[in-house]
Amino acid sequence: MAKIMVVDDAAFLRAMLKDILVSAGHEVVFEATNGQEAVDKYKTIRPDLVTMDITMPVMEGVEAVKEIRKMDPKANIVMCSAMGQRNLIIDAIKSGAKDFIIKPFHSSRVIEAIDKAIGL
């Protein structure tokens, strides 16, 4: 079981991801609505993994990945993006994200990406 922070500005997508993760036996320890909130909470929560949306207000996902990786170079981050954000996904992977999942989420792909990122 991994402790996971879910970061997305859309409440229904956070809820969808949380359902998939919890039913796979993981624990969602925090839900952030933007990248800045994720960076701030990462310091105290230290989750095993972060799912990070790319397009969000305040601080977008790629910037948040860079900030989290500065604090914790071993941070496990999986990006979540809509179709057609290929360049942003490439930027995220270059910034240190381990994998990406495409919205709308398919539970088998979500679990595969999470397990791979945390080494299960």
Secondary structure by P-SEA (a helix, b strand, c coil): ccbbbbbcccaaaaaaaaaaaaaaccccccccccaaaaaaacccccccccccccccccccaaaaaaaaaaacccbbbbbbbcccaaaaaaaaaaacccccccccccaaaaaaaaaaaacc
